[in-house]
């Protein structure tokens, strides 16, 4: 997720600020999704950094899942971003459910990087590639065992985004996820395809939009529609609100997610 200065106009195709140093690399204004967020802004500039705190609730058939995350991202050089994230899950059985809920845990220790290899002011388009590596962790109740790390998740990805002008933004985020659990010799794979459409209110950083989070696995397809909005409270502080509506309610029902975004001064 990124924070943009108030004098960036989403109606204009000119991404240079009137008071901006021309020596800075070109950076296109893009509305970035709130649920599957990016590692760093597309076309990130050296010195950018950001804190995210997220909280959410998912209503499953047999139990409720409360999620939380702490995330820090930064750009050590132009167009290259890094991220460290700690995602938590707490579970509670639903009323009347016979199935026991999973154990509470810190899901993983997540490390990620992203490089914007294409930024075109003329086309108002940015593209990036990246990689996320997750060290999966055991449940809190098993911390006294020797198997603290239970597996790895390997996730290369590709991003393409375009600013169409007049506040209209689109973004595609896609890539495979490979799950390597230590108690299973086989590596499982699923493909993520996340398409995003947003309208950013001119002269602000506020937007409304929608994510379509799709997952393809062997003989299985799942999609969750996530309407969302982002509101700025200060120059460097925003909040994002997301609702999740699953298309196929095999296991999951409605969900909500809130993201607090803070960008310290560069």
VENLINLIN-V151412 format. One record per residue. N is the residue number from 1. RES is the residue in one small letter. SS is DSSP state (~ for helix, > for strand, _ for the rest). OMEGA is omega as a letter, one per 30 degrees, with the letter a starting at -180 (NA if undefined). D_LAST is the distance of its C-alpha to the last C-alpha in whole Angstrom. Layout:
BEGIN
n	res	ss	omega	d_last
N	RES	SS	OMEGA	D_LAST
N	RES	SS	OMEGA	D_LAST
END
This chain:
BEGIN
n	res	ss	omega	d_last
1	x	_	a	15
2	x	_	l	13
3	x	_	a	11
4	x	_	a	12
5	x	_	a	12
6	x	_	a	16
7	x	_	l	17
8	x	_	a	17
9	x	_	a	21
10	x	_	l	22
11	x	_	a	25
12	x	_	l	25
13	x	_	l	25
14	x	_	a	23
15	x	_	l	19
16	x	_	l	18
17	x	_	l	17
18	x	_	a	19
19	x	_	a	17
20	x	_	l	14
21	x	_	a	15
22	x	_	l	18
23	x	_	l	16
24	x	_	l	14
25	x	_	l	15
26	x	_	l	17
27	x	_	a	16
28	x	_	l	18
29	x	_	l	18
30	x	_	l	19
31	x	_	a	20
32	x	_	a	20
33	x	_	a	22
34	x	_	a	22
35	x	_	l	25
36	x	_	a	24
37	x	_	a	21
38	x	_	a	19
39	x	_	l	17
40	x	_	l	14
41	x	_	l	14
42	x	_	a	17
43	x	_	a	15
44	x	_	l	12
45	x	_	a	10
46	x	_	l	9
47	x	_	l	5
48	x	_	l	6
49	x	>	a	7
50	x	>	l	10
51	x	>	l	13
52	x	>	l	16
53	x	>	a	19
54	x	>	l	22
55	x	>	a	26
56	x	>	l	29
57	x	>	l	33
58	x	>	l	35
59	x	>	l	39
60	x	>	a	41
61	x	_	a	45
62	x	_	a	45
63	x	>	l	42
64	x	>	l	39
65	x	>	l	36
66	x	>	a	33
67	x	>	l	30
68	x	>	l	26
69	x	>	l	23
70	x	>	a	20
71	x	>	l	17
72	x	>	l	14
73	x	>	a	13
74	x	>	l	10
75	x	>	a	10
76	x	>	l	11
77	x	>	l	13
78	x	_	l	13
79	x	_	l	15
80	x	>	a	15
81	x	>	l	14
82	x	>	a	15
83	x	>	l	16
84	x	>	a	18
85	x	>	l	20
86	x	>	l	23
87	x	>	a	26
88	x	>	l	29
89	x	>	l	32
90	x	>	a	35
91	x	>	l	38
92	x	>	l	41
93	x	>	l	44
94	x	_	a	45
95	x	_	l	48
96	x	_	a	51
97	x	_	l	50
98	x	_	a	52
99	x	_	l	49
100	x	_	l	47
101	x	_	l	43
102	x	_	l	41
103	x	_	l	40
104	x	_	a	36
105	x	>	l	34
106	x	>	a	30
107	x	>	a	31
108	x	>	l	29
109	x	>	a	26
110	x	>	l	24
111	x	>	a	22
112	x	>	l	21
113	x	>	a	19
114	x	>	l	19
115	x	>	l	19
116	x	>	a	19
117	x	>	a	22
118	x	>	l	23
119	x	>	a	21
120	x	>	l	24
121	x	_	a	23
122	x	_	a	27
123	x	_	a	28
124	x	_	a	25
125	x	>	l	24
126	x	>	l	22
127	x	>	a	24
128	x	>	l	22
129	x	>	a	24
130	x	>	a	23
131	x	>	l	25
132	x	>	l	25
133	x	>	l	27
134	x	>	l	28
135	x	>	a	30
136	x	>	a	32
137	x	>	a	33
138	x	_	l	37
139	x	_	a	37
140	x	~	a	37
141	x	~	a	41
142	x	~	a	41
143	x	_	l	38
144	x	_	l	41
145	x	_	a	42
146	x	_	a	42
147	x	_	l	40
148	x	_	l	37
149	x	>	a	35
150	x	>	a	37
151	x	>	l	36
152	x	>	l	33
153	x	>	a	32
154	x	>	a	31
155	x	>	l	29
156	x	>	a	28
157	x	>	l	27
158	x	>	a	27
159	x	>	l	25
160	x	>	a	26
161	x	>	l	24
162	x	>	l	25
163	x	>	a	25
164	x	>	a	28
165	x	>	a	27
166	x	_	l	29
167	x	_	a	26
168	x	>	a	28
169	x	>	l	26
170	x	>	a	27
171	x	>	l	26
172	x	>	l	28
173	x	>	a	27
174	x	>	l	30
175	x	>	l	31
176	x	>	l	33
177	x	>	l	33
178	x	>	a	35
179	x	>	l	36
180	x	>	l	38
181	x	>	a	39
182	x	_	l	41
183	x	_	l	44
184	x	_	a	45
185	x	_	a	45
186	x	_	l	45
187	x	_	a	41
188	x	>	a	41
189	x	>	l	39
190	x	>	a	37
191	x	>	l	35
192	x	>	l	33
193	x	>	a	33
194	x	>	l	30
195	x	>	a	30
196	x	>	l	28
197	x	>	a	29
198	x	>	l	27
199	x	>	l	27
200	x	>	a	24
201	x	_	a	25
202	x	_	l	24
203	x	_	l	22
204	x	_	l	20
205	x	_	a	18
206	x	_	l	21
207	x	>	l	24
208	x	>	a	27
209	x	>	a	28
210	x	>	l	30
211	x	>	l	29
212	x	>	a	32
213	x	>	a	32
214	x	>	l	35
215	x	>	l	36
216	x	>	l	39
217	x	>	a	41
218	x	_	l	45
219	x	_	a	47
220	x	>	l	44
221	x	>	l	42
222	x	>	l	40
223	x	>	l	37
224	x	>	l	35
225	x	>	a	34
226	x	>	l	31
227	x	>	a	31
228	x	>	l	28
229	x	>	l	25
230	x	>	a	22
231	x	>	l	21
232	x	>	l	18
233	x	>	l	19
234	x	>	a	16
235	x	_	a	13
236	x	_	a	11
237	x	>	l	14
238	x	>	l	17
239	x	>	l	20
240	x	>	a	22
241	x	>	a	26
242	x	>	l	28
243	x	>	l	32
244	x	>	l	33
245	x	>	a	37
246	x	>	l	39
247	x	_	l	41
248	x	_	a	43
249	x	_	l	44
250	x	_	a	45
251	x	_	a	43
252	x	>	l	40
253	x	>	a	40
254	x	>	l	38
255	x	>	l	34
256	x	>	a	31
257	x	>	l	28
258	x	>	a	25
259	x	>	l	21
260	x	>	a	19
261	x	>	a	15
262	x	>	l	12
263	x	_	l	8
264	x	_	l	6
265	x	_	a	4
266	x	_	NA	0
END
